[in-house]
Amino acid sequence: MKRNWISALAAFGLVAGLSACGENTQSLSGAPKGDTPPSAGTGVASFTEKGWQVGDTKSWAEQLKTRAQYGMNDHTRSN
């Protein structure tokens, strides 16, 4: 009786241990998305600057330049 219990416990441990070695497939479900330029925007209105039109590369570059100079540059900020 005790031997059956030990065998069952060993079999359970072996099955549990080997089930952890399984790997799920890593394939894409559907067609992969193509790369879009950053000036295409996110499509979310709250992340879009007022007055900016989707696909306007010139205003996109200008906004990045302005934000880098005044918004994120600690040397130009005044406390």
C-alpha positions in Angstrom: 0.0 0.0 0.0 2.8 2.4 0.9 4.7 1.5 -2.2 1.7 2.3 -4.4 1.4 5.7 -2.7 5.0 6.5 -3.4 4.8 5.3 -7.0 1.7 7.5 -7.6 3.4 10.5 -6.0 6.5 10.0 -8.1 4.4 9.6 -11.3 2.4 12.8 -10.4 5.7 14.7 -9.8 7.1 13.5 -13.1 4.0 14.6 -15.0 3.9 17.9 -13.3 7.6 18.5 -14.0 7.4 17.6 -17.6 4.3 19.7 -18.2 6.3 22.8 -17.3 8.6 22.1 -20.2 6.0 22.7 -22.8 6.2 25.7 -25.1 3.3 27.6 -26.8 3.6 28.5 -30.4 4.7 32.0 -31.1 3.1 32.7 -34.5 1.2 35.8 -35.3 -2.5 35.7 -35.5 -3.4 37.4 -38.7 -1.4 39.7 -41.0 1.5 41.6 -39.4 1.1 45.4 -39.3 3.2 47.4 -41.6 5.5 50.1 -40.3 3.9 53.6 -40.4 5.8 56.8 -40.1 5.6 58.7 -36.8 3.9 61.6 -38.5 0.9 59.3 -39.2 -0.1 59.8 -35.5 -1.8 57.3 -33.1 -5.4 58.0 -34.0 -6.2 58.9 -30.4 -7.4 62.5 -30.1 -6.0 63.1 -26.6 -2.5 62.4 -27.9 -2.8 64.7 -30.8 -1.6 68.3 -30.6 -4.3 70.9 -31.5 -3.9 72.2 -35.1 -1.8 69.3 -36.3 -3.1 67.2 -39.2 -2.3 63.5 -39.6 0.5 63.0 -42.1 1.9 66.5 -42.0 5.5 65.7 -41.7 6.8 69.3 -41.7 4.7 70.2 -38.7 5.6 67.0 -37.0 9.3 67.8 -37.3 8.7 71.3 -36.1 6.8 70.2 -33.1 9.5 67.7 -32.1 12.1 70.5 -32.5 10.1 72.9 -30.4 9.4 70.3 -27.7 13.0 69.3 -27.5 14.1 72.9 -27.2 11.6 74.3 -24.7 9.7 71.4 -23.2 12.4 68.9 -22.3 15.5 71.0 -22.1 16.4 71.8 -18.5 18.9 74.4 -19.4 16.2 76.7 -20.9 13.7 76.2 -18.1 13.4 78.8 -15.4 12.5 77.8 -11.8 
